[in-house]
């Protein structure tokens, strides 16, 4: 059985953190502390993105799996963040204009 490399483990962790990030943001109206928790989670996911790439290049353990998963984790994280920030459901007013969220989300499809 092949062991998953550390950079790929970090990438998978980022990917699995995204739904929890969405859940935390959805809880913001209930308690303001969730804004801080969501910010810390997002910062951890961004730091993980930097760290996994650095480790993979530095140790020469880049893989096809990592090359496949990393962009998926990046897009999942960013699309979730943009959609959540542009919606009125979880905030008093959208923090980003809808057109910006649509532009960012759709840029990879066209």
Jmol script that loads the backbone (N, CA, C; Angstrom):
load data "model"
ATOM      1  N   UNK A   1       0.841  -1.175   0.000  1.00  0.00           N
ATOM      2  CA  UNK A   1       0.000   0.000   0.000  1.00  0.00           C
ATOM      3  C   UNK A   1       0.888   1.240   0.000  1.00  0.00           C
ATOM      4  N   UNK A   2       0.582   2.175  -0.858  1.00  0.00           N
ATOM      5  CA  UNK A   2       1.367   3.397  -0.974  1.00  0.00           C
ATOM      6  C   UNK A   2       0.928   4.391   0.090  1.00  0.00           C
ATOM      7  N   UNK A   3       1.906   4.991   0.734  1.00  0.00           N
ATOM      8  CA  UNK A   3       1.630   5.993   1.763  1.00  0.00           C
ATOM      9  C   UNK A   3       1.457   7.351   1.084  1.00  0.00           C
ATOM     10  N   UNK A   4       0.502   8.120   1.543  1.00  0.00           N
ATOM     11  CA  UNK A   4       0.266   9.453   0.991  1.00  0.00           C
ATOM     12  C   UNK A   4       1.309  10.397   1.566  1.00  0.00           C
ATOM     13  N   UNK A   5       1.941  11.167   0.697  1.00  0.00           N
ATOM     14  CA  UNK A   5       3.009  12.073   1.129  1.00  0.00           C
ATOM     15  C   UNK A   5       2.456  13.198   2.001  1.00  0.00           C
ATOM     16  N   UNK A   6       3.340  13.815   2.782  1.00  0.00           N
ATOM     17  CA  UNK A   6       2.945  14.907   3.671  1.00  0.00           C
ATOM     18  C   UNK A   6       2.272  16.057   2.914  1.00  0.00           C
ATOM     19  N   UNK A   7       2.827  16.522   1.783  1.00  0.00           N
ATOM     20  CA  UNK A   7       2.136  17.600   1.057  1.00  0.00           C
ATOM     21  C   UNK A   7       0.716  17.209   0.629  1.00  0.00           C
ATOM     22  N   UNK A   8       0.536  15.961   0.209  1.00  0.00           N
ATOM     23  CA  UNK A   8      -0.801  15.516  -0.189  1.00  0.00           C
ATOM     24  C   UNK A   8      -1.732  15.401   1.016  1.00  0.00           C
ATOM     25  N   UNK A   9      -1.192  15.024   2.166  1.00  0.00           N
ATOM     26  CA  UNK A   9      -1.996  14.988   3.387  1.00  0.00           C
ATOM     27  C   UNK A   9      -2.471  16.393   3.755  1.00  0.00           C
ATOM     28  N   UNK A  10      -1.576  17.372   3.613  1.00  0.00           N
ATOM     29  CA  UNK A  10      -1.939  18.761   3.903  1.00  0.00           C
ATOM     30  C   UNK A  10      -3.022  19.231   2.933  1.00  0.00           C
ATOM     31  N   UNK A  11      -2.862  18.897   1.658  1.00  0.00           N
ATOM     32  CA  UNK A  11      -3.854  19.283   0.650  1.00  0.00           C
ATOM     33  C   UNK A  11      -5.209  18.643   0.946  1.00  0.00           C
ATOM     34  N   UNK A  12      -5.206  17.368   1.289  1.00  0.00           N
ATOM     35  CA  UNK A  12      -6.464  16.696   1.629  1.00  0.00           C
ATOM     36  C   UNK A  12      -7.112  17.322   2.862  1.00  0.00           C
ATOM     37  N   UNK A  13      -6.294  17.705   3.826  1.00  0.00           N
ATOM     38  CA  UNK A  13      -6.818  18.370   5.020  1.00  0.00           C
ATOM     39  C   UNK A  13      -7.481  19.687   4.647  1.00  0.00           C
ATOM     40  N   UNK A  14      -6.836  20.459   3.762  1.00  0.00           N
ATOM     41  CA  UNK A  14      -7.436  21.723   3.306  1.00  0.00           C
ATOM     42  C   UNK A  14      -8.769  21.466   2.620  1.00  0.00           C
ATOM     43  N   UNK A  15      -8.801  20.452   1.791  1.00  0.00           N
ATOM     44  CA  UNK A  15     -10.031  20.122   1.069  1.00  0.00           C
ATOM     45  C   UNK A  15     -11.143  19.714   2.038  1.00  0.00           C
ATOM     46  N   UNK A  16     -10.795  18.936   3.041  1.00  0.00           N
ATOM     47  CA  UNK A  16     -11.783  18.492   4.022  1.00  0.00           C
ATOM     48  C   UNK A  16     -12.193  19.598   4.990  1.00  0.00           C
ATOM     49  N   UNK A  17     -11.360  20.612   5.164  1.00  0.00           N
ATOM     50  CA  UNK A  17     -11.702  21.736   6.042  1.00  0.00           C
ATOM     51  C   UNK A  17     -12.747  22.662   5.427  1.00  0.00           C
ATOM     52  N   UNK A  18     -12.848  22.674   4.111  1.00  0.00           N
ATOM     53  CA  UNK A  18     -13.732  23.625   3.436  1.00  0.00           C
ATOM     54  C   UNK A  18     -15.194  23.509   3.874  1.00  0.00           C
ATOM     55  N   UNK A  19     -15.782  22.311   3.933  1.00  0.00           N
ATOM     56  CA  UNK A  19     -17.179  22.257   4.393  1.00  0.00           C
ATOM     57  C   UNK A  19     -17.341  22.759   5.831  1.00  0.00           C
ATOM     58  N   UNK A  20     -16.354  22.507   6.665  1.00  0.00           N
ATOM     59  CA  UNK A  20     -16.423  22.996   8.045  1.00  0.00           C
ATOM     60  C   UNK A  20     -16.311  24.519   8.087  1.00  0.00           C
ATOM     61  N   UNK A  21     -15.498  25.067   7.188  1.00  0.00           N
ATOM     62  CA  UNK A  21     -15.398  26.521   7.062  1.00  0.00           C
ATOM     63  C   UNK A  21     -16.763  27.109   6.700  1.00  0.00           C
ATOM     64  N   UNK A  22     -17.442  26.483   5.750  1.00  0.00           N
ATOM     65  CA  UNK A  22     -18.773  26.948   5.332  1.00  0.00           C
ATOM     66  C   UNK A  22     -19.750  26.877   6.508  1.00  0.00           C
ATOM     67  N   UNK A  23     -19.715  25.791   7.245  1.00  0.00           N
ATOM     68  CA  UNK A  23     -20.607  25.638   8.401  1.00  0.00           C
ATOM     69  C   UNK A  23     -20.336  26.717   9.440  1.00  0.00           C
ATOM     70  N   UNK A  24     -19.065  27.000   9.697  1.00  0.00           N
ATOM     71  CA  UNK A  24     -18.714  28.034  10.680  1.00  0.00           C
ATOM     72  C   UNK A  24     -19.222  29.398  10.217  1.00  0.00           C
ATOM     73  N   UNK A  25     -19.027  29.725   8.945  1.00  0.00           N
ATOM     74  CA  UNK A  25     -19.512  31.015   8.434  1.00  0.00           C
ATOM     75  C   UNK A  25     -21.030  31.097   8.561  1.00  0.00           C
ATOM     76  N   UNK A  26     -21.715  29.988   8.348  1.00  0.00           N
ATOM     77  CA  UNK A  26     -23.170  29.982   8.463  1.00  0.00           C
ATOM     78  C   UNK A  26     -23.631  30.232   9.903  1.00  0.00           C
ATOM     79  N   UNK A  27     -22.751  30.027  10.856  1.00  0.00           N
ATOM     80  CA  UNK A  27     -23.090  30.240  12.264  1.00  0.00           C
ATOM     81  C   UNK A  27     -22.824  31.671  12.735  1.00  0.00           C
ATOM     82  N   UNK A  28     -22.244  32.508  11.884  1.00  0.00           N
ATOM     83  CA  UNK A  28     -21.890  33.880  12.274  1.00  0.00           C
ATOM     84  C   UNK A  28     -23.073  34.656  12.859  1.00  0.00           C
ATOM     85  N   UNK A  29     -24.293  34.578  12.281  1.00  0.00           N
ATOM     86  CA  UNK A  29     -25.397  35.347  12.877  1.00  0.00           C
ATOM     87  C   UNK A  29     -25.725  34.927  14.314  1.00  0.00           C
ATOM     88  N   UNK A  30     -25.405  33.712  14.673  1.00  0.00           N
ATOM     89  CA  UNK A  30     -25.722  33.221  16.020  1.00  0.00           C
ATOM     90  C   UNK A  30     -24.757  33.742  17.073  1.00  0.00           C
ATOM     91  N   UNK A  31     -23.491  33.874  16.705  1.00  0.00           N
ATOM     92  CA  UNK A  31     -22.490  34.354  17.665  1.00  0.00           C
ATOM     93  C   UNK A  31     -21.330  34.979  16.904  1.00  0.00           C
ATOM     94  N   UNK A  32     -20.964  36.198  17.245  1.00  0.00           N
ATOM     95  CA  UNK A  32     -19.885  36.895  16.537  1.00  0.00           C
ATOM     96  C   UNK A  32     -18.532  36.186  16.603  1.00  0.00           C
ATOM     97  N   UNK A  33     -18.322  35.333  17.589  1.00  0.00           N
ATOM     98  CA  UNK A  33     -17.038  34.637  17.707  1.00  0.00           C
ATOM     99  C   UNK A  33     -16.757  33.785  16.470  1.00  0.00           C
ATOM    100  N   UNK A  34     -17.809  33.375  15.781  1.00  0.00           N
ATOM    101  CA  UNK A  34     -17.626  32.549  14.591  1.00  0.00           C
ATOM    102  C   UNK A  34     -16.911  33.297  13.468  1.00  0.00           C
ATOM    103  N   UNK A  35     -16.995  34.625  13.467  1.00  0.00           N
ATOM    104  CA  UNK A  35     -16.225  35.390  12.476  1.00  0.00           C
ATOM    105  C   UNK A  35     -14.737  35.150  12.680  1.00  0.00           C
ATOM    106  N   UNK A  36     -14.319  35.177  13.935  1.00  0.00           N
ATOM    107  CA  UNK A  36     -12.909  34.949  14.254  1.00  0.00           C
ATOM    108  C   UNK A  36     -12.509  33.518  13.925  1.00  0.00           C
ATOM    109  N   UNK A  37     -13.362  32.568  14.264  1.00  0.00           N
ATOM    110  CA  UNK A  37     -13.075  31.164  13.970  1.00  0.00           C
ATOM    111  C   UNK A  37     -12.961  30.955  12.462  1.00  0.00           C
ATOM    112  N   UNK A  38     -13.878  31.537  11.694  1.00  0.00           N
ATOM    113  CA  UNK A  38     -13.844  31.407  10.234  1.00  0.00           C
ATOM    114  C   UNK A  38     -12.575  32.030   9.664  1.00  0.00           C
ATOM    115  N   UNK A  39     -12.194  33.189  10.176  1.00  0.00           N
ATOM    116  CA  UNK A  39     -10.970  33.838   9.709  1.00  0.00           C
ATOM    117  C   UNK A  39      -9.755  32.971  10.003  1.00  0.00           C
ATOM    118  N   UNK A  40      -9.683  32.411  11.191  1.00  0.00           N
ATOM    119  CA  UNK A  40      -8.553  31.545  11.545  1.00  0.00           C
ATOM    120  C   UNK A  40      -8.521  30.284  10.679  1.00  0.00           C
ATOM    121  N   UNK A  41      -9.687  29.721  10.413  1.00  0.00           N
ATOM    122  CA  UNK A  41      -9.743  28.542   9.544  1.00  0.00           C
ATOM    123  C   UNK A  41      -9.270  28.882   8.138  1.00  0.00           C
ATOM    124  N   UNK A  42      -9.729  30.016   7.617  1.00  0.00           N
ATOM    125  CA  UNK A  42      -9.332  30.414   6.270  1.00  0.00           C
ATOM    126  C   UNK A  42      -7.824  30.657   6.216  1.00  0.00           C
ATOM    127  N   UNK A  43      -7.290  31.326   7.227  1.00  0.00           N
ATOM    128  CA  UNK A  43      -5.842  31.572   7.280  1.00  0.00           C
ATOM    129  C   UNK A  43      -5.069  30.258   7.354  1.00  0.00           C
ATOM    130  N   UNK A  44      -5.577  29.292   8.107  1.00  0.00           N
ATOM    131  CA  UNK A  44      -4.924  27.981   8.196  1.00  0.00           C
ATOM    132  C   UNK A  44      -4.938  27.275   6.843  1.00  0.00           C
ATOM    133  N   UNK A  45      -6.046  27.399   6.113  1.00  0.00           N
ATOM    134  CA  UNK A  45      -6.119  26.763   4.793  1.00  0.00           C
ATOM    135  C   UNK A  45      -5.166  27.434   3.810  1.00  0.00           C
ATOM    136  N   UNK A  46      -5.056  28.744   3.867  1.00  0.00           N
ATOM    137  CA  UNK A  46      -4.123  29.458   2.987  1.00  0.00           C
ATOM    138  C   UNK A  46      -2.683  29.090   3.349  1.00  0.00           C
ATOM    139  N   UNK A  47      -2.386  29.051   4.647  1.00  0.00           N
ATOM    140  CA  UNK A  47      -1.040  28.668   5.082  1.00  0.00           C
ATOM    141  C   UNK A  47      -0.728  27.241   4.637  1.00  0.00           C
ATOM    142  N   UNK A  48      -1.708  26.359   4.728  1.00  0.00           N
ATOM    143  CA  UNK A  48      -1.516  24.986   4.266  1.00  0.00           C
ATOM    144  C   UNK A  48      -1.203  24.923   2.787  1.00  0.00           C
ATOM    145  N   UNK A  49      -1.818  25.788   2.008  1.00  0.00           N
ATOM    146  CA  UNK A  49      -1.547  25.846   0.570  1.00  0.00           C
ATOM    147  C   UNK A  49      -0.097  26.229   0.305  1.00  0.00           C
ATOM    148  N   UNK A  50       0.383  27.199   1.040  1.00  0.00           N
ATOM    149  CA  UNK A  50       1.776  27.640   0.877  1.00  0.00           C
ATOM    150  C   UNK A  50       2.728  26.537   1.330  1.00  0.00           C
ATOM    151  N   UNK A  51       2.433  25.954   2.475  1.00  0.00           N
ATOM    152  CA  UNK A  51       3.333  24.962   3.069  1.00  0.00           C
ATOM    153  C   UNK A  51       3.396  23.687   2.244  1.00  0.00           C
ATOM    154  N   UNK A  52       2.258  23.195   1.750  1.00  0.00           N
ATOM    155  CA  UNK A  52       2.302  21.936   1.001  1.00  0.00           C
ATOM    156  C   UNK A  52       3.111  22.068  -0.282  1.00  0.00           C
ATOM    157  N   UNK A  53       2.972  23.189  -0.958  1.00  0.00           N
ATOM    158  CA  UNK A  53       3.765  23.403  -2.175  1.00  0.00           C
ATOM    159  C   UNK A  53       5.244  23.533  -1.876  1.00  0.00           C
ATOM    160  N   UNK A  54       5.562  24.242  -0.814  1.00  0.00           N
ATOM    161  CA  UNK A  54       6.966  24.418  -0.424  1.00  0.00           C
ATOM    162  C   UNK A  54       7.604  23.073  -0.078  1.00  0.00           C
ATOM    163  N   UNK A  55       6.915  22.280   0.724  1.00  0.00           N
ATOM    164  CA  UNK A  55       7.464  20.980   1.123  1.00  0.00           C
ATOM    165  C   UNK A  55       7.644  20.079  -0.091  1.00  0.00           C
ATOM    166  N   UNK A  56       6.651  20.041  -0.963  1.00  0.00           N
ATOM    167  CA  UNK A  56       6.729  19.172  -2.142  1.00  0.00           C
ATOM    168  C   UNK A  56       7.909  19.554  -3.030  1.00  0.00           C
ATOM    169  N   UNK A  57       8.095  20.847  -3.260  1.00  0.00           N
ATOM    170  CA  UNK A  57       9.216  21.278  -4.107  1.00  0.00           C
ATOM    171  C   UNK A  57      10.555  21.095  -3.408  1.00  0.00           C
ATOM    172  N   UNK A  58      10.608  21.459  -2.147  1.00  0.00           N
ATOM    173  CA  UNK A  58      11.865  21.404  -1.391  1.00  0.00           C
ATOM    174  C   UNK A  58      12.379  19.973  -1.253  1.00  0.00           C
ATOM    175  N   UNK A  59      11.472  19.044  -0.982  1.00  0.00           N
ATOM    176  CA  UNK A  59      11.867  17.649  -0.798  1.00  0.00           C
ATOM    177  C   UNK A  59      11.814  16.838  -2.087  1.00  0.00           C
ATOM    178  N   UNK A  60      11.371  17.472  -3.164  1.00  0.00           N
ATOM    179  CA  UNK A  60      11.300  16.777  -4.447  1.00  0.00           C
ATOM    180  C   UNK A  60      10.276  15.655  -4.459  1.00  0.00           C
ATOM    181  N   UNK A  61       9.174  15.847  -3.761  1.00  0.00           N
ATOM    182  CA  UNK A  61       8.146  14.801  -3.714  1.00  0.00           C
ATOM    183  C   UNK A  61       6.845  15.276  -4.365  1.00  0.00           C
ATOM    184  N   UNK A  62       6.995  16.045  -5.427  1.00  0.00           N
ATOM    185  CA  UNK A  62       5.817  16.453  -6.190  1.00  0.00           C
ATOM    186  C   UNK A  62       5.202  15.207  -6.809  1.00  0.00           C
ATOM    187  N   UNK A  63       3.890  15.168  -6.866  1.00  0.00           N
ATOM    188  CA  UNK A  63       3.224  13.981  -7.393  1.00  0.00           C
ATOM    189  C   UNK A  63       2.066  14.371  -8.303  1.00  0.00           C
ATOM    190  N   UNK A  64       1.639  13.410  -9.090  1.00  0.00           N
ATOM    191  CA  UNK A  64       0.485  13.642  -9.953  1.00  0.00           C
ATOM    192  C   UNK A  64      -0.772  13.843  -9.115  1.00  0.00           C
ATOM    193  N   UNK A  65      -0.861  13.105  -8.015  1.00  0.00           N
ATOM    194  CA  UNK A  65      -2.011  13.274  -7.127  1.00  0.00           C
ATOM    195  C   UNK A  65      -2.044  14.690  -6.560  1.00  0.00           C
ATOM    196  N   UNK A  66      -0.903  15.184  -6.117  1.00  0.00           N
ATOM    197  CA  UNK A  66      -0.825  16.543  -5.586  1.00  0.00           C
ATOM    198  C   UNK A  66      -1.145  17.581  -6.647  1.00  0.00           C
ATOM    199  N   UNK A  67      -0.635  17.353  -7.857  1.00  0.00           N
ATOM    200  CA  UNK A  67      -0.904  18.279  -8.962  1.00  0.00           C
ATOM    201  C   UNK A  67      -2.393  18.295  -9.311  1.00  0.00           C
ATOM    202  N   UNK A  68      -3.072  17.190  -9.066  1.00  0.00           N
ATOM    203  CA  UNK A  68      -4.507  17.108  -9.319  1.00  0.00           C
ATOM    204  C   UNK A  68      -5.318  17.709  -8.162  1.00  0.00           C
ATOM    205  N   UNK A  69      -4.955  17.352  -6.923  1.00  0.00           N
ATOM    206  CA  UNK A  69      -5.741  17.761  -5.756  1.00  0.00           C
ATOM    207  C   UNK A  69      -5.557  19.221  -5.364  1.00  0.00           C
ATOM    208  N   UNK A  70      -4.350  19.750  -5.506  1.00  0.00           N
ATOM    209  CA  UNK A  70      -4.073  21.110  -5.036  1.00  0.00           C
ATOM    210  C   UNK A  70      -4.977  22.152  -5.699  1.00  0.00           C
ATOM    211  N   UNK A  71      -5.118  22.149  -7.022  1.00  0.00           N
ATOM    212  CA  UNK A  71      -6.024  23.136  -7.626  1.00  0.00           C
ATOM    213  C   UNK A  71      -7.488  22.933  -7.216  1.00  0.00           C
ATOM    214  N   UNK A  72      -7.881  21.679  -6.994  1.00  0.00           N
ATOM    215  CA  UNK A  72      -9.253  21.423  -6.551  1.00  0.00           C
ATOM    216  C   UNK A  72      -9.471  22.011  -5.158  1.00  0.00           C
ATOM    217  N   UNK A  73      -8.507  21.796  -4.271  1.00  0.00           N
ATOM    218  CA  UNK A  73      -8.609  22.355  -2.916  1.00  0.00           C
ATOM    219  C   UNK A  73      -8.621  23.879  -2.969  1.00  0.00           C
ATOM    220  N   UNK A  74      -7.770  24.455  -3.819  1.00  0.00           N
ATOM    221  CA  UNK A  74      -7.728  25.917  -3.960  1.00  0.00           C
ATOM    222  C   UNK A  74      -9.064  26.469  -4.437  1.00  0.00           C
ATOM    223  N   UNK A  75      -9.590  25.882  -5.499  1.00  0.00           N
ATOM    224  CA  UNK A  75     -10.847  26.381  -6.080  1.00  0.00           C
ATOM    225  C   UNK A  75     -12.010  26.189  -5.123  1.00  0.00           C
ATOM    226  N   UNK A  76     -12.063  25.048  -4.462  1.00  0.00           N
ATOM    227  CA  UNK A  76     -13.142  24.791  -3.512  1.00  0.00           C
ATOM    228  C   UNK A  76     -13.132  25.827  -2.400  1.00  0.00           C
ATOM    229  N   UNK A  77     -11.956  26.107  -1.885  1.00  0.00           N
ATOM    230  CA  UNK A  77     -11.817  27.083  -0.809  1.00  0.00           C
ATOM    231  C   UNK A  77     -12.213  28.480  -1.282  1.00  0.00           C
ATOM    232  N   UNK A  78     -11.704  28.900  -2.422  1.00  0.00           N
ATOM    233  CA  UNK A  78     -11.956  30.256  -2.904  1.00  0.00           C
ATOM    234  C   UNK A  78     -13.408  30.453  -3.340  1.00  0.00           C
ATOM    235  N   UNK A  79     -13.963  29.480  -4.045  1.00  0.00           N
ATOM    236  CA  UNK A  79     -15.363  29.596  -4.474  1.00  0.00           C
ATOM    237  C   UNK A  79     -16.274  29.675  -3.251  1.00  0.00           C
ATOM    238  N   UNK A  80     -16.020  28.838  -2.261  1.00  0.00           N
ATOM    239  CA  UNK A  80     -16.824  28.880  -1.034  1.00  0.00           C
ATOM    240  C   UNK A  80     -16.739  30.246  -0.374  1.00  0.00           C
ATOM    241  N   UNK A  81     -15.548  30.768  -0.264  1.00  0.00           N
ATOM    242  CA  UNK A  81     -15.359  32.067   0.392  1.00  0.00           C
ATOM    243  C   UNK A  81     -16.059  33.181  -0.380  1.00  0.00           C
ATOM    244  N   UNK A  82     -15.885  33.217  -1.693  1.00  0.00           N
ATOM    245  CA  UNK A  82     -16.509  34.278  -2.489  1.00  0.00           C
ATOM    246  C   UNK A  82     -18.032  34.200  -2.441  1.00  0.00           C
ATOM    247  N   UNK A  83     -18.577  33.010  -2.567  1.00  0.00           N
ATOM    248  CA  UNK A  83     -20.034  32.871  -2.539  1.00  0.00           C
ATOM    249  C   UNK A  83     -20.580  33.276  -1.172  1.00  0.00           C
ATOM    250  N   UNK A  84     -19.915  32.850  -0.106  1.00  0.00           N
ATOM    251  CA  UNK A  84     -20.378  33.213   1.238  1.00  0.00           C
ATOM    252  C   UNK A  84     -20.289  34.714   1.488  1.00  0.00           C
ATOM    253  N   UNK A  85     -19.238  35.342   0.990  1.00  0.00           N
ATOM    254  CA  UNK A  85     -19.081  36.779   1.211  1.00  0.00           C
ATOM    255  C   UNK A  85     -20.036  37.617   0.360  1.00  0.00           C
ATOM    256  N   UNK A  86     -20.548  37.036  -0.709  1.00  0.00           N
ATOM    257  CA  UNK A  86     -21.444  37.780  -1.596  1.00  0.00           C
ATOM    258  C   UNK A  86     -22.921  37.539  -1.286  1.00  0.00           C
ATOM    259  N   UNK A  87     -23.202  36.646  -0.373  1.00  0.00           N
ATOM    260  CA  UNK A  87     -24.598  36.328  -0.079  1.00  0.00           C
ATOM    261  C   UNK A  87     -25.130  37.169   1.079  1.00  0.00           C
ATOM    262  N   UNK A  88     -26.420  37.401   1.070  1.00  0.00           N
ATOM    263  CA  UNK A  88     -27.063  38.175   2.140  1.00  0.00           C
ATOM    264  C   UNK A  88     -27.555  37.264   3.264  1.00  0.00           C
ATOM    265  N   UNK A  89     -27.521  35.991   3.055  1.00  0.00           N
ATOM    266  CA  UNK A  89     -28.116  35.059   4.002  1.00  0.00           C
ATOM    267  C   UNK A  89     -27.395  35.063   5.351  1.00  0.00           C
ATOM    268  N   UNK A  90     -26.078  35.162   5.335  1.00  0.00           N
ATOM    269  CA  UNK A  90     -25.317  34.992   6.570  1.00  0.00           C
ATOM    270  C   UNK A  90     -24.764  36.291   7.135  1.00  0.00           C
ATOM    271  N   UNK A  91     -24.947  37.381   6.424  1.00  0.00           N
ATOM    272  CA  UNK A  91     -24.467  38.678   6.884  1.00  0.00           C
ATOM    273  C   UNK A  91     -25.594  39.693   6.724  1.00  0.00           C
ATOM    274  N   UNK A  92     -25.513  40.798   7.441  1.00  0.00           N
ATOM    275  CA  UNK A  92     -26.535  41.845   7.314  1.00  0.00           C
ATOM    276  C   UNK A  92     -26.593  42.384   5.888  1.00  0.00           C
ATOM    277  N   UNK A  93     -25.440  42.515   5.298  1.00  0.00           N
ATOM    278  CA  UNK A  93     -25.326  42.964   3.906  1.00  0.00           C
ATOM    279  C   UNK A  93     -24.167  42.192   3.290  1.00  0.00           C
ATOM    280  N   UNK A  94     -24.211  41.959   1.989  1.00  0.00           N
ATOM    281  CA  UNK A  94     -23.095  41.238   1.375  1.00  0.00           C
ATOM    282  C   UNK A  94     -21.792  42.018   1.544  1.00  0.00           C
ATOM    283  N   UNK A  95     -20.733  41.298   1.791  1.00  0.00           N
ATOM    284  CA  UNK A  95     -19.433  41.934   1.970  1.00  0.00           C
ATOM    285  C   UNK A  95     -18.707  42.124   0.645  1.00  0.00           C
ATOM    286  N   UNK A  96     -19.181  41.436  -0.385  1.00  0.00           N
ATOM    287  CA  UNK A  96     -18.658  41.588  -1.748  1.00  0.00           C
ATOM    288  C   UNK A  96     -19.836  41.752  -2.695  1.00  0.00           C
ATOM    289  N   UNK A  97     -19.655  42.504  -3.766  1.00  0.00           N
ATOM    290  CA  UNK A  97     -20.743  42.591  -4.752  1.00  0.00           C
ATOM    291  C   UNK A  97     -20.937  41.244  -5.460  1.00  0.00           C
ATOM    292  N   UNK A  98     -22.177  40.948  -5.785  1.00  0.00           N
ATOM    293  CA  UNK A  98     -22.487  39.676  -6.452  1.00  0.00           C
ATOM    294  C   UNK A  98     -21.725  39.507  -7.757  1.00  0.00           C
ATOM    295  N   UNK A  99     -21.576  40.593  -8.520  1.00  0.00           N
ATOM    296  CA  UNK A  99     -20.905  40.491  -9.811  1.00  0.00           C
ATOM    297  C   UNK A  99     -19.463  40.029  -9.635  1.00  0.00           C
ATOM    298  N   UNK A 100     -18.825  40.424  -8.545  1.00  0.00           N
ATOM    299  CA  UNK A 100     -17.442  40.005  -8.312  1.00  0.00           C
ATOM    300  C   UNK A 100     -17.374  38.506  -8.021  1.00  0.00           C
ATOM    301  N   UNK A 101     -18.303  38.025  -7.218  1.00  0.00           N
ATOM    302  CA  UNK A 101     -18.342  36.589  -6.929  1.00  0.00           C
ATOM    303  C   UNK A 101     -18.593  35.792  -8.205  1.00  0.00           C
ATOM    304  N   UNK A 102     -19.530  36.255  -9.027  1.00  0.00           N
ATOM    305  CA  UNK A 102     -19.823  35.568 -10.291  1.00  0.00           C
ATOM    306  C   UNK A 102     -18.603  35.587 -11.202  1.00  0.00           C
ATOM    307  N   UNK A 103     -17.932  36.715 -11.285  1.00  0.00           N
ATOM    308  CA  UNK A 103     -16.743  36.840 -12.124  1.00  0.00           C
ATOM    309  C   UNK A 103     -15.652  35.873 -11.681  1.00  0.00           C
ATOM    310  N   UNK A 104     -15.373  35.833 -10.403  1.00  0.00           N
ATOM    311  CA  UNK A 104     -14.311  34.972  -9.883  1.00  0.00           C
ATOM    312  C   UNK A 104     -14.672  33.498 -10.043  1.00  0.00           C
ATOM    313  N   UNK A 105     -15.906  33.145  -9.727  1.00  0.00           N
ATOM    314  CA  UNK A 105     -16.320  31.745  -9.813  1.00  0.00           C
ATOM    315  C   UNK A 105     -16.360  31.271 -11.262  1.00  0.00           C
ATOM    316  N   UNK A 106     -16.805  32.118 -12.170  1.00  0.00           N
ATOM    317  CA  UNK A 106     -16.968  31.693 -13.565  1.00  0.00           C
ATOM    318  C   UNK A 106     -15.696  31.778 -14.398  1.00  0.00           C
ATOM    319  N   UNK A 107     -14.675  32.420 -13.916  1.00  0.00           N
ATOM    320  CA  UNK A 107     -13.472  32.606 -14.736  1.00  0.00           C
ATOM    321  C   UNK A 107     -12.803  31.295 -15.131  1.00  0.00           C
ATOM    322  N   UNK A 108     -12.971  30.260 -14.348  1.00  0.00           N
ATOM    323  CA  UNK A 108     -12.366  28.973 -14.680  1.00  0.00           C
ATOM    324  C   UNK A 108     -13.216  28.144 -15.635  1.00  0.00           C
ATOM    325  N   UNK A 109     -14.436  28.585 -15.873  1.00  0.00           N
ATOM    326  CA  UNK A 109     -15.320  27.829 -16.752  1.00  0.00           C
ATOM    327  C   UNK A 109     -15.327  28.346 -18.186  1.00  0.00           C
ATOM    328  N   UNK A 110     -14.829  29.559 -18.375  1.00  0.00           N
ATOM    329  CA  UNK A 110     -14.868  30.146 -19.718  1.00  0.00           C
ATOM    330  C   UNK A 110     -13.493  30.466 -20.229  1.00  0.00           C
TER     331      UNK A 110
END
end "model"
wireframe off; spacefill off
backbone 0.3
color backbone group
